[in-house]
Amino acid sequence: MTVRWITPLLGTASASAVREVADTCIVDVRNLVDKAGNPPDAIREKIHQGVESIKRGKRTIICCDYGMSRSNAIATGILASVDKKGFDAALRQVQNATGEAQIKLDPLNAVREALGLRSERKPDVEQRSVLVTGGGGFLGNALRASIGNEFRVVAPTREELDVAMGSTHLDLLASEEDIDCIVHLANPRVYTSNVAMGQSLAMLRNVIDVSLLKDVPLVYLSNYEIYSGYAGTLSANESTPVLPHGPYGETKYLAELLINHCCRTAGLRCALLRSSPVFGVGSDKPKFIYNFIEKALRSETIVTHRYRNGNPAVDLLHIDDLVLALVATLSSGFVGTLNLGTGVLTSTRQIAQMLVDRLGSRSPIEQIHIDVDVASIAMDWRRAHAELGWQPAITFEAGLERVMSEIERNRRDNEY
């Protein structure tokens, strides 16, 4: 790594890179730690050293082991002190100049506090501010459209805020918008692969870091797939032991472990909502339904699966019902775990037949036999009703009719 210059007189680098840089003042911050616990006096000493060097017109390089967190945190403090600018503005300048998106929040926060710049919460206002990650997706758009006047929603696009790239930008946004709660809906674009497992957990860890630092609650959307390792029909409530199968279910399981660990050890406040599969206008998921619709419109053969233990069945939750659960969670301040679904299972073969009948299609329905067992999970929503006053209101049949009406409307519009 070479020196990354923030101003003509201030740069950061790894310690190994600055050995070859002549005619500079080196501020070595390796004796600090890149986590919480650094003494304020030690931080102020490093900042003072850098400030005095710059005042003398000397090129000054702040170095740590990798030139990522400690060096850029101290450089932010120096820049804020020299230019008499706000800490957040200084941090943005450091990030823009260095391209470093993964400055750890603990050393940054320690510099803030050492300079007496601990951010203060704004006085209570009528609207609570909610930061929604993944706000441009199906769930995020639906939540933004329905959340009501009680909340002010901040929902940056992936281009505006990529949570996978570190927690610093998220922390700055939370400060600027005075966020009261974070709803974490963001996923990798492809979220069912082994690679996505690591990406999903990194995103969650970044969100947790900000939630803890700002002391704001987190709402996390988990999934029925944490029960996918069972075989046969299961009505799952919150006390049902989790048994994930496959990368996506295992990702949600590991995410829940991380959340519960941070709740126990760091005081994280989290509402963990486990949802059954969600459908509705504006989404192409679950994919099998839209595959069936496409086949039925063309009167082509629809192929369903039959497993060793029977036909698979799904508990499908309409997007409007899920949004109502999210809003009720935000309004109540609930902390804990809830299962969300209709509690009603519909087999994929039944769904295929419903679509054939609805469209007047001539599609035959065939089955492929799959030589493994399958789990058909109905989500028991009674605790959600007790805690939030929530219950599902839209049946699968009614929700499917809305989807079909929208598809037919779009087809008519495309004909003109």
KEMARTI-698847 format. One record per residue (C-alpha): x, y, z; residue in three letters. Coordinates in pm, whole numbers, plus 32768, in hexadecimal, padded with zeros to 4 digits. Example, Ala and Ser with C-alpha at 12.3 -4.5 7.8 and 13.67 -1.06 7.14 Angstrom:
84CE7E3E830CALA 85577F9682CASER 
//
This chain:
800080008000MET 807E815C7FA8THR 803682998069VAL 7ED283148033ARG 7ED3848E8048TRP 7D9E853080DFILE 7E2B869180C1THR 7F7E86FE803APRO 800486E5819ELEU 7F3D85C28232LEU 7F41845781C5GLY 7F1182F8824CTHR 7FC581B38200ALA 802E80658289SER 8169806B835EALA 82287FA1825ASER 81E180A5814BALA 826981D48204VAL 83C7814D8236ARG 842081CB80DCGLU 8378832280F0VAL 84778435812AALA 844F859081C0ASP 831285438281THR 8297853583E6CYS 821F83D7843CILE 811183B68545VAL 8114824585A3ASP 7FCB81DC8645VAL 8012806A865EARG 801F808087D8ASN 7EA880C687D0LEU 7DB27FA7879DVAL 7CBB7F94867DASP 7B987F5A876BLYS 7AFE8002889AALA 7BCB805989CFGLY 7CD5814D8955ASN 7D2582528A63PRO 7CAC83AF89FCPRO 7DFB84488A61ASP 7EB7835B8977ALA 7DCF83B68859ILE 7DED852B889AARG 7F69850A88A2GLU 7F6D84708743LYS 7E7F857886C0ILE 7F50868F875BHIS 808B860186BEGLN 7FEB86048566GLY 7F51875E858FVAL 809A87FB85FBGLU 8153875984DASER 805987E083DDILE 8065893B8478LYS 81DD89388439ARG 819888EE82CBGLY 821E878E82E4LYS 818E86708219ARG 80F68586831ATHR 80A1841682F4ILE 7FD1835483EEILE 802381E483E9CYS 7FA480A38485CYS 7FCF7F368426ASP 7EF37F3D82EFTYR 7E9E80AE82C2GLY 7D2B806B82F0MET 7C8C80B98441SER 7D7181528548ARG 7E2F822C8452SER 7CF782B183A7ASN 7C4382E884F1ALA 7D6383BA8577ILE 7D81846D8428ALA 7C1184C98443THR 7C5085608599GLY 7D7C86228517ILE 7CBA86A483EALEU 7B93870D84C4ALA 7C8387C785ACSER 7D55887184A0VAL 7C3988DE83BBASP 7B42892484D6LYS 7A3A88548429LYS 793C875D84AFGLY 79B585FE84F6PHE 78C2855E83FFASP 792E864E82EBALA 7A9A85FB8335ALA 7A4E8488832CLEU 79A584A781D9ARG 7AD6855E8153GLN 7BBC844D81D6VAL 7AE7833C8138GLN 7AC783F07FEBASN 7C3D84287FD9ALA 7CAF82D0804BTHR 7B9381FA7FC2GLY 7B8F81488111GLU 7A2A80D8815BALA 7A787FE98278GLN 7AFE80CC8389ILE 7A90802584CCLYS 799480E2859CLEU 7A3480A586F1ASP 7B74816B86ADPRO 7AAD827785F8LEU 79C2829A871FASN 7AEB82A9880EALA 7B7B83CE8746VAL 7A2A847F874EARG 7A15845B88C6GLU 7B8284BD88FFALA 7B3986028847LEU 79F98639890BGLY 7927861087D2LEU 783685048848ARG 76FD85368778SER 75C2859A8830GLU 746A851787DEARG 7378861D8760LYS 724D8673883BPRO 711C85948812ASP 705685DF86D9VAL 6F0685658664GLU 6F9784788561GLN 7090836885B3ARG 71A1833484B0SER 71C681D38427VAL 72EB816A8350LEU 729080508261VAL 73A87F8D81BATHR 73377EEE8076GLY 723680058058GLY 72317FEA7EDDGLY 71C97E7B7ED8GLY 70717DD87EDAPHE 704D7DD88055LEU 70EF7F2C8083GLY 70117FD47F82ASN 6ED97F3C801CALA 6F417FAC8179LEU 6F8D810E8107ARG 6E3B8128805BALA 6D7680B6818BSER 6E33812482C1ILE 6D578252830DGLY 6D9583A683A6ASN 6E1C832784F1GLU 6F6F82E48450PHE 705F8399836BARG 71058299828BVAL 726D82B28212VAL 72A081A88107ALA 73DC81D38036PRO 740A81047EFCTHR 752280057EE1ARG 75E281007E0BGLU 75BF82087F1BGLU 7614811F803BLEU 76AC7FC58010ASP 769B7F28816BVAL 778A7E1780FDALA 78A37F1680D7MET 78C97F668247GLY 781480178360SER 78A981748345THR 77BE8201823CHIS 7696816B82F3LEU 770B820D8437ASP 772D83618391LEU 75D0834682FDLEU 753E82DD844CALA 75DE841084ECSER 756F850283DFGLU 7408848283E0GLU 73F58454855CASP 737982F08530ILE 729C8255863DASP 728E80F285B3CYS 7326801C849EILE 725B7F2383D2VAL 734F7E3A8325HIS 72B67DAC81E6LEU 73E57DB380FFALA 74687C708068ASN 756E7C207F63PRO 74D17C1E7E08ARG 74FB7AA37DFEVAL 74BC7A3C7F65TYR 74AA78BF7F5FTHR 761478677F0CSER 773C78147FE9ASN 77DF795E7F86VAL 76A67A1B7FEFALA 76BF7983814BMET 77FC7A468195GLY 77767B8280F1GLN 76307B7381B6SER 76E17B4A8302LEU 77D37C6582B4ALA 76AD7D498263MET 75FE7CEB83A5LEU 773A7D1F8473ARG 775F7E7E83E1ASN 75F57ED18437VAL 761D7E468598ILE 77547F1C85CDASP 768F8057857DVAL 75617FEB8648SER 763F7FB58777LEU 770880F2874CLEU 75D281CC8720LYS 750F81068826ASP 73E580DA873EVAL 73167F9C871APRO 73317EB485EFLEU 721A7E008536VAL 72A07CD28479TYR 71DA7BFE8385LEU 722E7A8E83A8SER 7180797482F2ASN 70C4782D8312TYR 71F077808271GLU 728B776083CBILE 719D763583F1TYR 71E575A28299SER 72A77475831DGLY 716C73D083A1TYR 70AB72CF82D6ALA 6F3472D482ADGLY 6E3173CE8322THR 6E9074AC8446LEU 6DDE75C784F8SER 6F0276988578ALA 6EEA7788869BASN 7002784D8740GLU 7061772D8825SER 708676328708THR 71FA75D686F4PRO 7294766885BCVAL 731A756D84BELEU 739276178380PRO 73ED7567823DHIS 74A97603811AGLY 7568774B80F6PRO 7442783A8121TYR 73B177928254GLY 750B777182EAGLU 755078E182A3THR 741879458363LYS 74797858847DTYR 75D478F18499LEU 753E7A4E8487ALA 745979FC85AAGLU 75807973866FLEU 76407AB68635LEU 75167B8B869AILE 74D57AC187D6ASN 76477ACF8830HIS 764A7C4B880ECYS 75087C6488D9CYS 75A67B9D89F5ARG 77017C3589F2THR 76D87D98896FALA 75727DFB89BFGLY 74EE7DF7885BLEU 73777E2F884CARG 72E47D6A872CCYS 71927CFA86AAALA 71D77BBC85E8LEU 70B57B6D84FELEU 70AB7A188456ARG 6FCF7A2F8323SER 6F3A7921824DSER 6F66795280D1PRO 6EE07AA68064VAL 6E267AEC7F21PHE 6D627C057E82GLY 6D507CFD7D66VAL 6EA77D8A7D15GLY 6F707C4C7D53SER 6FCA7B1F7C81ASP 6FEC7A407DB2LYS 6FAE792D7E05PRO 703878D77CAFLYS 6F7077967C89PHE 6E2478557C86ILE 6E9079307B62TYR 6F1C78027AADASN 6DC7775C7AD4PHE 6D1578977A56ILE 6DF678AB7923GLU 6DB5773E78D0LYS 6C3D775D790AALA 6C22788F7828LEU 6CC277C37712ARG 6C0176867769SER 6D4D75D17795GLU 6D8A74B67888THR 6DB5752779EEILE 6EA9744F7AB0VAL 6E9174377C2ATHR 6F5D73617D18HIS 6EFF723E7DF4ARG 6FF871E77F03TYR 7020709E7FBDARG 6F38711B80CEASN 6E3471BC7FEEGLY 6DE673007F39ASN 6E9974377FB9PRO 6DBB7545804AALA 6E0376B0809EVAL 6D7877B3818EASP 6D6A78EB80B5LEU 6D547A41815ELEU 6CD57B6D809CHIS 6DBE7C9A8094ILE 6CB17D7D8128ASP 6C997CA0825CASP 6E127C9B8289LEU 6E207E178272VAL 6D127E34837CLEU 6DE57D54845EALA 6F1A7E2D8424LEU 6E5B7F6D846FVAL 6DC17ED385A9ALA 6F1E7E6D8619THR 6FA37FCD85E8LEU 6E7A806C8698SER 6E897F8487C4SER 70017F7B87F2GLY 6FED7E008812PHE 71337D4B8859VAL 71497BD2882EGLY 70F37AC7872DTHR 6FAB7A9A8672LEU 6F3779A68566ASN 6E657A3D844ELEU 6D8C79818358GLY 6C2679178317THR 6C4877C183B7GLY 6B9C77308281VAL 6C5376478190LEU 6C03762D8020THR 6CAD75237F4DSER 6D6275877E12THR 6C8274997D51ARG 6B4E754B7DDAGLN 6BE276987D70ILE 6C2076147C10ALA 6AB7759F7BF9GLN 6A3476ED7C7FMET 6AF277A57B6ELEU 6A7D76BB7A5AVAL 691476EA7ACBASP 693978647AF4ARG 69C9788F7996LEU 68F0778D78E8GLY 6A3376E9787BSER 6A5A759877D0ARG 6BA475587882SER 6BCC73F37901PRO 6C6B73D47A5AILE 6D7C72D17A81GLU 6E6272747BA0GLN 6FD0721E7BBEILE 7029713B7CE0HIS 714471C17DB7ILE 71FB70BD7E86ASP 721D71867FC8VAL 713071F780D9ASP 70A6735880E3VAL 703A744181FBALA 6EEA74F281E2SER 6EF7760682E8ILE 6DC576BF8369ALA 6E2177EA843FMET 6D6078088585ASP 6D0F797C85A7TRP 6C5E797686F9ARG 6D797A1A87BAARG 6D827B3586BBALA 6C117B6886FEHIS 6C4A7B6D8875ALA 6D727C5E8862GLU 6D107D418741LEU 6B9C7D0A870FGLY 6BFB7C9185B1TRP 6B647B7684EAGLN 6B627B238377PRO 6A367BB582C2ALA 6A6A7B558155ILE 6A3779EC80EETHR 6B1579527FE8PHE 69EE793D7EF9GLU 69A17AB07F20ALA 6B0D7B107EFAGLY 6B357A367DC7LEU 6A057ADD7D2BGLU 6AAD7C2F7D58ARG 6BE67BAC7CACVAL 6B1E7B197B8BMET 6A547C597B5ESER 6B957D237B49GLU 6C2B7C327A4AILE 6AF17C457974GLU 6AED7DC2798DARG 6C567DD37918ASN 6C0E7CE777F7ARG 6AE97DC07786ARG 6BBF7EFA779CASP 6CD07E5876CBASN 6BD87E0275BAGLU 6B947F707571TYR 
//
